[in-house]
Amino acid sequence: MTWTFVNDTFAEEGKATLQTGDLAIQRGYAVFDFFRTNNNVPLFLDDYLDRFFHSAAALFITIPYTRSRVAEIIFELIQKNNLPQSGIRMIATGGYSPDSYTPVQGNFILQQQAIQLPDAARFEAGIRIMTHPYQRDLPAVKSINYLMGIWLQKQLQEKGLDDVLYVHNDIISEFPRANIFIITPERTLATPAHHVLAGITRKKILEFAGALLPVETRDISVRELKNAAEVFMTSTTKRILPVTEIDGIRVGNGKAGPFTRQLLEQFIRLQEPGYGT
């Protein structure tokens, strides 16, 4: 049995309820965040709480608990479920709006589930992607609006591809659920600076990667992307995964590059117990 928290109550996952009048259901209006635990220790929790509360404030959603109380509830949930390697989702909704349009005090939800990270074989295989012209609404906010990403799933399946990278005016931005980095032929690490969600994995890589090679946050064109020496995605659940093909064009030698490997090794070291809590 897995426990879920909704407002003031812990309930079995299948028995947790939210009224249908909530703006999350009526209009898809809510924010969320998602972090991992390692041996029942939340990873980079302060960073995820910062982003969660920032997203809620940006959408005028009132979280019915203080930041410190949210942290307490998270640890209570971890203790009740005892899922050492897991993912925890925090959701703050637009609330039970009387006109189904105006945000009121939000509802707060915590869910926990066991997760499995990509194994060595998945890393070695990398991912094959396509580009698609699109820019998310309010990209600095982690909202529940994944309309385009989900709509494109059928096309990805038909083409046998793994993910889609959004592009706007020939400048790349992000995946629906991940950030992107390139390593240029001149051995510089670069990631888009504008119109992207500030990923926590992205943030950690930007903090430590300078010890390995020069780092830049800037606009990156589709042409530069396709001529990069290495390309990889970053996210909470994927950590770092190489991109080996873009729109049918092979990246580098079609395998994980040496810098991508080094960055993953360093990031894994950050996630040992005692770090990032």
C-alpha positions as CSV (number, residue, x, y, z in Angstrom):
1,M,0.0,0.0,0.0
2,T,1.3,3.5,-0.9
3,W,0.2,6.6,1.0
4,T,-0.8,9.9,-0.6
5,F,-1.3,13.2,1.1
6,V,-4.2,15.5,0.0
7,N,-4.6,18.7,2.0
8,D,-4.8,17.6,5.7
9,T,-5.1,13.9,5.2
10,F,-3.0,10.9,4.4
11,A,-4.9,8.3,2.4
12,E,-4.2,5.2,0.4
13,E,-3.3,6.1,-3.1
14,G,-6.4,4.6,-4.6
15,K,-8.7,6.4,-2.1
16,A,-7.3,9.9,-2.2
17,T,-9.8,12.3,-3.6
18,L,-10.1,15.8,-5.1
19,Q,-13.4,17.5,-6.0
20,T,-14.1,17.8,-9.7
21,G,-14.6,21.6,-9.4
22,D,-10.8,22.2,-8.9
23,L,-9.2,24.4,-11.5
24,A,-6.7,21.6,-12.1
25,I,-9.5,19.5,-13.5
26,Q,-11.7,22.3,-15.0
27,R,-8.9,24.2,-16.7
28,G,-5.6,22.3,-16.3
29,Y,-4.5,25.1,-13.9
30,A,-1.9,23.8,-11.4
31,V,1.8,23.7,-10.7
32,F,3.9,20.7,-9.6
33,D,7.4,19.6,-8.9
34,F,9.1,16.2,-8.7
35,F,12.2,15.1,-6.9
36,R,13.9,11.8,-6.1
37,T,14.8,10.1,-2.9
38,N,18.0,8.0,-2.4
39,N,17.9,5.7,0.6
40,N,14.9,7.6,1.8
41,V,16.8,10.9,1.6
42,P,15.3,13.7,-0.6
43,L,17.8,14.9,-3.2
44,F,18.3,18.7,-3.5
45,L,15.1,19.3,-1.6
46,D,15.7,23.0,-1.0
47,D,16.1,23.6,-4.8
48,Y,12.9,21.8,-5.6
49,L,11.0,23.6,-2.9
50,D,12.3,27.0,-4.2
51,R,11.1,26.2,-7.7
52,F,7.7,24.8,-6.5
53,F,6.9,27.9,-4.5
54,H,8.2,30.2,-7.3
55,S,5.9,28.4,-9.8
56,A,2.9,28.7,-7.5
57,A,3.5,32.4,-6.9
58,A,3.9,33.1,-10.6
59,L,0.5,31.6,-11.3
60,F,-1.2,33.3,-8.3
61,I,-1.8,29.9,-6.6
62,T,-1.9,29.9,-2.8
63,I,-0.2,26.8,-1.3
64,P,-2.1,26.2,2.0
65,Y,1.1,25.4,3.9
66,T,4.3,27.1,4.7
67,R,7.5,25.9,3.1
68,S,8.7,24.4,6.4
69,R,5.4,22.6,6.9
70,V,5.6,21.2,3.3
71,A,9.0,19.8,4.1
72,E,7.7,18.2,7.3
73,I,4.8,16.5,5.4
74,I,7.3,15.2,2.8
75,F,9.4,13.5,5.5
76,E,6.2,12.1,7.1
77,L,5.2,10.6,3.7
78,I,8.7,9.1,3.2
79,Q,8.5,7.5,6.6
80,K,5.0,6.1,6.0
81,N,5.8,4.6,2.6
82,N,9.4,3.5,3.1
83,L,10.3,3.5,-0.6
84,P,14.0,4.1,-0.5
85,Q,14.5,4.8,-4.2
86,S,11.5,6.9,-5.2
87,G,10.0,9.9,-6.8
88,I,7.8,12.4,-5.0
89,R,5.4,14.7,-6.8
90,M,4.2,17.9,-5.2
91,I,1.1,19.5,-6.7
92,A,-0.6,22.8,-5.9
93,T,-3.9,23.4,-7.8
94,G,-5.9,26.5,-8.6
95,G,-8.5,25.4,-6.0
96,Y,-12.3,25.1,-6.0
97,S,-13.0,28.2,-8.0
98,P,-16.7,29.4,-7.8
99,D,-16.6,30.6,-11.4
100,S,-14.3,27.8,-12.7
101,Y,-11.9,30.5,-13.8
102,T,-10.5,32.5,-11.0
103,P,-7.7,31.0,-8.7
104,V,-8.6,30.7,-5.0
105,Q,-6.8,28.9,-2.2
106,G,-5.2,25.9,-3.8
107,N,-5.3,22.3,-2.9
108,F,-2.0,20.5,-2.0
109,I,-1.2,17.0,-3.0
110,L,1.9,14.8,-2.4
111,Q,2.4,11.5,-4.2
112,Q,5.2,9.0,-3.9
113,Q,6.1,6.1,-6.2
114,A,9.0,3.7,-6.7
115,I,11.2,4.6,-9.7
116,Q,14.0,3.0,-11.7
117,L,16.7,5.1,-13.2
118,P,18.1,4.4,-16.7
119,D,20.6,1.6,-16.6
120,A,24.0,1.3,-18.3
121,A,22.5,-0.2,-21.4
122,R,20.0,2.7,-21.8
123,F,22.9,5.2,-21.3
124,E,25.0,3.4,-24.0
125,A,22.1,3.3,-26.5
126,G,21.3,7.0,-26.0
127,I,18.1,8.5,-27.3
128,R,16.9,9.5,-30.8
129,I,14.9,12.7,-31.1
130,M,13.1,15.0,-33.5
131,T,12.7,18.8,-33.3
132,H,9.3,20.5,-33.4
133,P,8.4,24.2,-33.5
134,Y,6.8,25.2,-30.2
135,Q,7.4,27.3,-27.2
136,R,5.7,26.6,-23.9
137,D,3.5,29.1,-22.1
138,L,5.3,30.7,-19.2
139,P,8.3,28.4,-19.6
140,A,9.9,29.4,-16.2
141,V,6.9,27.9,-14.5
142,K,6.6,24.1,-13.9
143,S,2.9,23.8,-14.7
144,I,0.8,20.7,-15.4
145,N,0.3,21.8,-19.0
146,Y,1.9,19.2,-21.1
147,L,-0.6,19.4,-24.0
148,M,1.9,19.6,-26.8
149,G,4.3,17.0,-25.5
150,I,1.5,14.4,-24.9
151,W,-0.1,15.2,-28.3
152,L,3.2,14.5,-30.0
153,Q,3.6,11.1,-28.4
154,K,1.7,9.4,-31.3
155,Q,4.1,10.9,-33.9
156,L,7.1,9.8,-31.8
157,Q,5.8,6.3,-31.6
158,E,5.2,6.1,-35.3
159,K,8.7,7.3,-36.1
160,G,10.3,5.1,-33.5
161,L,11.8,8.1,-31.6
162,D,12.3,8.7,-27.9
163,D,11.6,12.4,-27.5
164,V,10.9,15.8,-29.0
165,L,13.0,19.0,-28.7
166,Y,11.1,22.3,-28.9
167,V,12.4,24.9,-31.3
168,H,11.3,28.6,-31.8
169,N,12.7,30.8,-34.5
170,D,15.5,28.3,-35.2
171,I,16.6,28.5,-31.6
172,I,16.4,25.4,-29.4
173,S,14.8,25.5,-26.0
174,E,13.9,22.3,-24.1
175,F,12.3,18.9,-24.1
176,P,8.8,18.6,-22.7
177,R,10.3,17.1,-19.5
178,A,14.0,17.8,-19.7
179,N,16.7,20.3,-20.5
180,I,19.4,20.0,-23.2
181,F,23.1,20.6,-23.3
182,I,25.6,20.5,-26.2
183,I,29.3,20.1,-26.2
184,T,30.7,22.1,-29.1
185,P,33.6,20.8,-31.4
186,E,35.7,23.4,-29.5
187,R,34.9,21.5,-26.2
188,T,32.7,24.1,-24.7
189,L,29.5,23.1,-22.7
190,A,26.5,25.1,-23.6
191,T,22.8,25.1,-22.7
192,P,19.9,27.4,-23.7
193,A,19.6,30.5,-21.7
194,H,16.0,31.7,-22.6
195,H,12.5,30.3,-22.6
196,V,13.3,27.2,-20.6
197,L,12.5,25.7,-17.2
198,A,15.4,26.1,-14.8
199,G,15.9,22.4,-14.2
200,I,17.5,21.3,-10.9
201,T,19.8,18.7,-12.7
202,R,20.7,21.5,-15.1
203,K,21.5,23.8,-12.2
204,K,23.8,21.2,-10.6
205,I,25.7,20.5,-13.8
206,L,26.2,24.2,-14.4
207,E,27.7,24.5,-10.9
208,F,30.3,21.8,-11.2
209,A,31.0,21.4,-15.0
210,G,33.3,24.4,-15.1
211,A,36.0,22.2,-13.6
212,L,36.0,20.0,-16.7
213,L,35.5,22.5,-19.5
214,P,34.2,26.1,-20.3
215,V,30.5,26.6,-19.7
216,E,28.1,28.9,-21.4
217,T,24.3,29.6,-21.2
218,R,23.2,31.2,-24.4
219,D,21.1,30.8,-27.5
220,I,21.8,27.7,-29.6
221,S,20.7,27.4,-33.2
222,V,19.3,24.1,-34.7
223,R,22.3,24.1,-37.0
224,E,24.8,24.3,-34.1
225,L,22.9,21.6,-32.3
226,K,23.2,19.2,-35.2
227,N,26.9,20.0,-35.6
228,A,27.7,19.4,-31.9
229,A,30.3,16.9,-30.8
230,E,28.1,15.7,-28.0
231,V,24.4,16.3,-27.0
232,F,22.6,15.2,-23.8
233,M,19.4,15.7,-21.9
234,T,19.1,16.2,-18.2
235,S,16.2,15.6,-15.8
236,T,15.3,14.4,-12.4
237,T,14.4,10.9,-13.6
238,K,16.8,10.6,-16.5
239,R,19.8,12.3,-14.8
240,I,22.0,12.5,-17.9
241,L,21.2,10.7,-21.2
242,P,23.1,11.1,-24.4
243,V,21.3,12.2,-27.6
244,T,22.7,10.1,-30.4
245,E,20.4,11.2,-33.3
246,I,18.5,14.4,-34.2
247,D,16.1,14.5,-37.1
248,G,17.8,11.5,-38.6
249,I,21.3,13.1,-38.2
250,R,23.8,11.2,-36.1
251,V,25.5,13.1,-33.3
252,G,29.2,12.6,-33.2
253,N,30.0,8.9,-33.6
254,G,26.4,7.9,-32.5
255,K,27.5,6.9,-29.0
256,A,27.8,8.6,-25.6
257,G,30.8,11.0,-25.6
258,P,33.6,11.2,-23.1
259,F,32.4,14.5,-21.5
260,T,28.9,13.2,-21.2
261,R,30.2,10.2,-19.3
262,Q,32.4,12.3,-17.0
263,L,29.5,14.6,-16.2
264,L,27.2,11.7,-15.3
265,E,29.8,10.2,-13.0
266,Q,30.2,13.5,-11.2
267,F,26.5,14.0,-10.9
268,I,26.0,10.5,-9.5
269,R,28.6,11.4,-6.8
270,L,26.5,14.4,-5.8
271,Q,23.6,12.0,-5.1
272,E,25.3,9.9,-2.5
273,P,23.7,10.0,1.0
274,G,24.6,13.2,2.8
275,Y,24.7,15.4,-0.3
276,G,21.9,17.7,-1.5
277,T,19.6,17.2,1.4
